[in-house]
Amino acid sequence: MHDFLQIKAAAKFLGVSPNTLRNWERSGKLTTYRHPINGYRLYKKTDLETLLSSIQRSDQTISTRQTDLLVSH
């Protein structure tokens, strides 16, 4: 279970709210696992790291486009 985070810790790791994680689960952006005893949502650390990396790349792309627009005007 050391490779997993509960929803509150996963949300903090990504810098989003737990409700955002629930929405991402419903939309298929993030796979959720369930604790076998208590049924809590669990997120694989590797999945979260991959998602965070994707978010950061997306933010960099947006920032670059905004800079390009400012420079071209």
N, CA, C and O atoms as a GROMACS GRO file, in nm:
protein
  292
    1MET      N    1   0.081  -0.121   0.000
    1MET     CA    2   0.000   0.000   0.000
    1MET      C    3   0.085   0.127   0.000
    1MET      O    4   0.031   0.237  -0.006
    2HIS      N    5   0.217   0.112   0.006
    2HIS     CA    6   0.305   0.230   0.008
    2HIS      C    7   0.311   0.300  -0.126
    2HIS      O    8   0.355   0.415  -0.135
    3ASP      N    9   0.267   0.233  -0.231
    3ASP     CA   10   0.270   0.291  -0.365
    3ASP      C   11   0.143   0.369  -0.397
    3ASP      O   12   0.125   0.415  -0.509
    4PHE      N   13   0.055   0.383  -0.297
    4PHE     CA   14  -0.074   0.447  -0.318
    4PHE      C   15  -0.094   0.563  -0.220
    4PHE      O   16  -0.037   0.565  -0.111
    5LEU      N   17  -0.176   0.660  -0.263
    5LEU     CA   18  -0.214   0.771  -0.176
    5LEU      C   19  -0.366   0.776  -0.166
    5LEU      O   20  -0.437   0.747  -0.263
    6GLN      N   21  -0.415   0.813  -0.048
    6GLN     CA   22  -0.558   0.836  -0.034
    6GLN      C   23  -0.593   0.969  -0.099
    6GLN      O   24  -0.504   1.047  -0.132
    7ILE      N   25  -0.721   0.993  -0.116
    7ILE     CA   26  -0.767   1.106  -0.196
    7ILE      C   27  -0.715   1.241  -0.146
    7ILE      O   28  -0.678   1.326  -0.227
    8LYS      N   29  -0.713   1.262  -0.015
    8LYS     CA   30  -0.668   1.391   0.038
    8LYS      C   31  -0.520   1.415   0.007
    8LYS      O   32  -0.481   1.523  -0.035
    9ALA      N   33  -0.439   1.312   0.028
    9ALA     CA   34  -0.295   1.324   0.000
    9ALA      C   35  -0.269   1.337  -0.151
    9ALA      O   36  -0.180   1.411  -0.192
   10ALA      N   37  -0.346   1.266  -0.231
   10ALA     CA   38  -0.331   1.273  -0.377
   10ALA      C   39  -0.368   1.413  -0.427
   10ALA      O   40  -0.301   1.469  -0.514
   11ALA      N   41  -0.475   1.469  -0.373
   11ALA     CA   42  -0.517   1.603  -0.412
   11ALA      C   43  -0.410   1.706  -0.375
   11ALA      O   44  -0.380   1.795  -0.454
   12LYS      N   45  -0.354   1.693  -0.258
   12LYS     CA   46  -0.249   1.785  -0.215
   12LYS      C   47  -0.126   1.771  -0.305
   12LYS      O   48  -0.064   1.871  -0.342
   13PHE      N   49  -0.091   1.649  -0.339
   13PHE     CA   50   0.024   1.623  -0.426
   13PHE      C   51   0.007   1.693  -0.561
   13PHE      O   52   0.103   1.749  -0.615
   14LEU      N   53  -0.115   1.691  -0.615
   14LEU     CA   54  -0.141   1.751  -0.746
   14LEU      C   55  -0.177   1.899  -0.738
   14LEU      O   56  -0.176   1.969  -0.839
   15GLY      N   57  -0.209   1.946  -0.617
   15GLY     CA   58  -0.248   2.085  -0.602
   15GLY      C   59  -0.391   2.113  -0.648
   15GLY      O   60  -0.421   2.222  -0.697
   16VAL      N   61  -0.477   2.014  -0.632
   16VAL     CA   62  -0.618   2.028  -0.669
   16VAL      C   63  -0.704   1.983  -0.551
   16VAL      O   64  -0.652   1.937  -0.450
   17SER      N   65  -0.834   1.997  -0.565
   17SER     CA   66  -0.925   1.955  -0.458
   17SER      C   67  -0.961   1.807  -0.475
   17SER      O   68  -0.950   1.752  -0.585
   18PRO      N   69  -1.003   1.743  -0.367
   18PRO     CA   70  -1.050   1.605  -0.378
   18PRO      C   71  -1.165   1.591  -0.478
   18PRO      O   72  -1.175   1.489  -0.547
   19ASN      N   73  -1.252   1.691  -0.486
   19ASN     CA   74  -1.362   1.685  -0.583
   19ASN      C   75  -1.310   1.683  -0.727
   19ASN      O   76  -1.369   1.619  -0.813
   20THR      N   77  -1.201   1.752  -0.752
   20THR     CA   78  -1.141   1.749  -0.886
   20THR      C   79  -1.096   1.607  -0.919
   20THR      O   80  -1.114   1.560  -1.031
   21LEU      N   81  -1.036   1.540  -0.821
   21LEU     CA   82  -0.994   1.401  -0.844
   21LEU      C   83  -1.114   1.312  -0.872
   21LEU      O   84  -1.108   1.225  -0.959
   22ARG      N   85  -1.222   1.333  -0.800
   22ARG     CA   86  -1.344   1.254  -0.823
   22ARG      C   87  -1.397   1.279  -0.965
   22ARG      O   88  -1.440   1.186  -1.033
   23ASN      N   89  -1.394   1.405  -1.008
   23ASN     CA   90  -1.438   1.438  -1.144
   23ASN      C   91  -1.348   1.373  -1.248
   23ASN      O   92  -1.396   1.320  -1.348
   24TRP      N   93  -1.217   1.378  -1.225
   24TRP     CA   94  -1.124   1.315  -1.318
   24TRP      C   95  -1.145   1.164  -1.323
   24TRP      O   96  -1.129   1.103  -1.429
   25GLU      N   97  -1.180   1.105  -1.211
   25GLU     CA   98  -1.209   0.962  -1.208
   25GLU      C   99  -1.332   0.934  -1.296
   25GLU      O  100  -1.330   0.841  -1.377
   26ARG      N  101  -1.438   1.013  -1.279
   26ARG     CA  102  -1.561   0.993  -1.356
   26ARG      C  103  -1.538   1.012  -1.506
   26ARG      O  104  -1.598   0.943  -1.588
   27SER      N  105  -1.452   1.107  -1.541
   27SER     CA  106  -1.428   1.134  -1.683
   27SER      C  107  -1.322   1.041  -1.744
   27SER      O  108  -1.298   1.046  -1.864
   28GLY      N  109  -1.261   0.958  -1.662
   28GLY     CA  110  -1.162   0.862  -1.713
   28GLY      C  111  -1.020   0.915  -1.722
   28GLY      O  112  -0.934   0.847  -1.778
   29LYS      N  113  -0.995   1.034  -1.670
   29LYS     CA  114  -0.860   1.091  -1.675
   29LYS      C  115  -0.766   1.025  -1.575
   29LYS      O  116  -0.644   1.029  -1.592
   30LEU      N  117  -0.823   0.965  -1.472
   30LEU     CA  118  -0.742   0.909  -1.365
   30LEU      C  119  -0.804   0.779  -1.316
   30LEU      O  120  -0.925   0.772  -1.293
   31THR      N  121  -0.722   0.678  -1.302
   31THR     CA  122  -0.769   0.548  -1.253
   31THR      C  123  -0.766   0.549  -1.101
   31THR      O  124  -0.670   0.592  -1.038
   32THR      N  125  -0.874   0.500  -1.044
   32THR     CA  126  -0.886   0.491  -0.899
   32THR      C  127  -0.892   0.346  -0.858
   32THR      O  128  -0.955   0.263  -0.925
   33TYR      N  129  -0.827   0.316  -0.750
   33TYR     CA  130  -0.831   0.182  -0.692
   33TYR      C  131  -0.903   0.193  -0.558
   33TYR      O  132  -0.918   0.303  -0.505
   34ARG      N  133  -0.947   0.083  -0.505
   34ARG     CA  134  -1.017   0.083  -0.377
   34ARG      C  135  -0.940  -0.001  -0.276
   34ARG      O  136  -0.889  -0.108  -0.308
   35HIS      N  137  -0.932   0.052  -0.155
   35HIS     CA  138  -0.870  -0.022  -0.046
   35HIS      C  139  -0.953  -0.147  -0.021
   35HIS      O  140  -1.076  -0.138  -0.012
   36PRO      N  141  -0.889  -0.262  -0.010
   36PRO     CA  142  -0.965  -0.387   0.003
   36PRO      C  143  -1.047  -0.400   0.132
   36PRO      O  144  -1.143  -0.476   0.138
   37ILE      N  145  -1.009  -0.326   0.235
   37ILE     CA  146  -1.080  -0.340   0.363
   37ILE      C  147  -1.183  -0.230   0.382
   37ILE      O  148  -1.298  -0.258   0.415
   38ASN      N  149  -1.143  -0.104   0.362
   38ASN     CA  150  -1.235   0.006   0.393
   38ASN      C  151  -1.299   0.070   0.270
   38ASN      O  152  -1.388   0.155   0.285
   39GLY      N  153  -1.257   0.034   0.150
   39GLY     CA  154  -1.317   0.086   0.028
   39GLY      C  155  -1.276   0.228  -0.010
   39GLY      O  156  -1.329   0.284  -0.106
   40TYR      N  157  -1.181   0.287   0.063
   40TYR     CA  158  -1.136   0.423   0.031
   40TYR      C  159  -1.075   0.428  -0.108
   40TYR      O  160  -1.017   0.330  -0.156
   41ARG      N  161  -1.089   0.544  -0.173
   41ARG     CA  162  -1.023   0.565  -0.302
   41ARG      C  163  -0.873   0.570  -0.279
   41ARG      O  164  -0.824   0.631  -0.184
   42LEU      N  165  -0.801   0.506  -0.369
   42LEU     CA  166  -0.656   0.508  -0.366
   42LEU      C  167  -0.605   0.542  -0.505
   42LEU      O  168  -0.663   0.502  -0.606
   43TYR      N  169  -0.495   0.615  -0.509
   43TYR     CA  170  -0.434   0.656  -0.635
   43TYR      C  171  -0.289   0.611  -0.635
   43TYR      O  172  -0.216   0.631  -0.538
   44LYS      N  173  -0.247   0.549  -0.747
   44LYS     CA  174  -0.108   0.507  -0.760
   44LYS      C  175  -0.020   0.630  -0.772
   44LYS      O  176  -0.051   0.722  -0.848
   45LYS      N  177   0.088   0.632  -0.697
   45LYS     CA  178   0.182   0.745  -0.704
   45LYS      C  179   0.235   0.764  -0.846
   45LYS      O  180   0.250   0.877  -0.891
   46THR      N  181   0.263   0.655  -0.915
   46THR     CA  182   0.316   0.668  -1.051
   46THR      C  183   0.213   0.731  -1.145
   46THR      O  184   0.250   0.809  -1.234
   47ASP      N  185   0.084   0.699  -1.127
   47ASP     CA  186  -0.021   0.760  -1.208
   47ASP      C  187  -0.028   0.910  -1.181
   47ASP      O  188  -0.044   0.991  -1.272
   48LEU      N  189  -0.015   0.947  -1.054
   48LEU     CA  190  -0.021   1.089  -1.016
   48LEU      C  191   0.099   1.165  -1.072
   48LEU      O  192   0.085   1.277  -1.119
   49GLU      N  193   0.216   1.103  -1.066
   49GLU     CA  194   0.336   1.168  -1.120
   49GLU      C  195   0.324   1.189  -1.270
   49GLU      O  196   0.365   1.292  -1.322
   50THR      N  197   0.269   1.091  -1.340
   50THR     CA  198   0.248   1.102  -1.484
   50THR      C  199   0.150   1.214  -1.515
   50THR      O  200   0.173   1.294  -1.606
   51LEU      N  201   0.040   1.219  -1.441
   51LEU     CA  202  -0.060   1.323  -1.462
   51LEU      C  203  -0.002   1.461  -1.432
   51LEU      O  204  -0.025   1.555  -1.507
   52LEU      N  205   0.074   1.473  -1.323
   52LEU     CA  206   0.134   1.601  -1.287
   52LEU      C  207   0.232   1.647  -1.395
   52LEU      O  208   0.235   1.765  -1.430
   53SER      N  209   0.309   1.555  -1.447
   53SER     CA  210   0.403   1.587  -1.555
   53SER      C  211   0.327   1.636  -1.678
   53SER      O  212   0.370   1.731  -1.744
   54SER      N  213   0.217   1.572  -1.709
   54SER     CA  214   0.134   1.611  -1.823
   54SER      C  215   0.076   1.751  -1.802
   54SER      O  216   0.074   1.832  -1.895
   55ILE      N  217   0.030   1.779  -1.682
   55ILE     CA  218  -0.026   1.911  -1.650
   55ILE      C  219   0.081   2.018  -1.664
   55ILE      O  220   0.056   2.125  -1.718
   56GLN      N  221   0.200   1.989  -1.614
   56GLN     CA  222   0.309   2.086  -1.620
   56GLN      C  223   0.351   2.113  -1.764
   56GLN      O  224   0.380   2.227  -1.799
   57ARG      N  225   0.354   2.009  -1.848
   57ARG     CA  226   0.388   2.028  -1.990
   57ARG      C  227   0.281   2.114  -2.058
   57ARG      O  228   0.312   2.200  -2.139
   58SER      N  229   0.157   2.089  -2.023
   58SER     CA  230   0.046   2.165  -2.080
   58SER      C  231   0.056   2.312  -2.040
   58SER      O  232   0.035   2.401  -2.122
   59ASP      N  233   0.088   2.337  -1.912
   59ASP     CA  234   0.104   2.474  -1.863
   59ASP      C  235   0.218   2.545  -1.935
   59ASP      O  236   0.207   2.663  -1.967
   60GLN      N  237   0.327   2.473  -1.960
   60GLN     CA  238   0.440   2.533  -2.030
   60GLN      C  239   0.403   2.569  -2.173
   60GLN      O  240   0.445   2.672  -2.225
   61THR      N  241   0.324   2.484  -2.238
   61THR     CA  242   0.280   2.509  -2.375
   61THR      C  243   0.193   2.634  -2.379
   61THR      O  244   0.210   2.719  -2.467
   62ILE      N  245   0.101   2.644  -2.286
   62ILE     CA  246   0.013   2.761  -2.280
   62ILE      C  247   0.094   2.887  -2.255
   62ILE      O  248   0.071   2.990  -2.319
   63SER      N  249   0.189   2.880  -2.163
   63SER     CA  250   0.273   2.995  -2.131
   63SER      C  251   0.354   3.038  -2.252
   63SER      O  252   0.368   3.158  -2.278
   64THR      N  253   0.408   2.943  -2.326
   64THR     CA  254   0.486   2.973  -2.446
   64THR      C  255   0.398   3.040  -2.551
   64THR      O  256   0.441   3.136  -2.615
   65ARG      N  257   0.276   2.991  -2.569
   65ARG     CA  258   0.185   3.050  -2.667
   65ARG      C  259   0.148   3.193  -2.628
   65ARG      O  260   0.141   3.281  -2.713
   66GLN      N  261   0.125   3.215  -2.499
   66GLN     CA  262   0.091   3.350  -2.454
   66GLN      C  263   0.208   3.445  -2.477
   66GLN      O  264   0.188   3.559  -2.519
   67THR      N  265   0.328   3.399  -2.451
   67THR     CA  266   0.448   3.481  -2.474
   67THR      C  267   0.462   3.511  -2.622
   67THR      O  268   0.494   3.624  -2.660
   68ASP      N  269   0.440   3.410  -2.706
   68ASP     CA  270   0.448   3.431  -2.851
   68ASP      C  271   0.347   3.535  -2.897
   68ASP      O  272   0.379   3.618  -2.982
   69LEU      N  273   0.228   3.532  -2.843
   69LEU     CA  274   0.125   3.629  -2.880
   69LEU      C  275   0.164   3.769  -2.838
   69LEU      O  276   0.142   3.865  -2.912
   70LEU      N  277   0.221   3.782  -2.719
   70LEU     CA  278   0.261   3.915  -2.670
   70LEU      C  279   0.376   3.970  -2.753
   70LEU      O  280   0.378   4.090  -2.782
   71VAL      N  281   0.469   3.887  -2.792
   71VAL     CA  282   0.585   3.930  -2.868
   71VAL      C  283   0.544   3.970  -3.009
   71VAL      O  284   0.599   4.065  -3.065
   72SER      N  285   0.448   3.899  -3.067
   72SER     CA  286   0.409   3.926  -3.206
   72SER      C  287   0.326   4.052  -3.220
   72SER      O  288   0.309   4.101  -3.332
   73HIS      N  289   0.276   4.107  -3.111
   73HIS     CA  290   0.194   4.229  -3.120
   73HIS      C  291   0.277   4.350  -3.101
   73HIS      O  292   0.225   4.461  -3.105
   0.00000   0.00000   0.00000
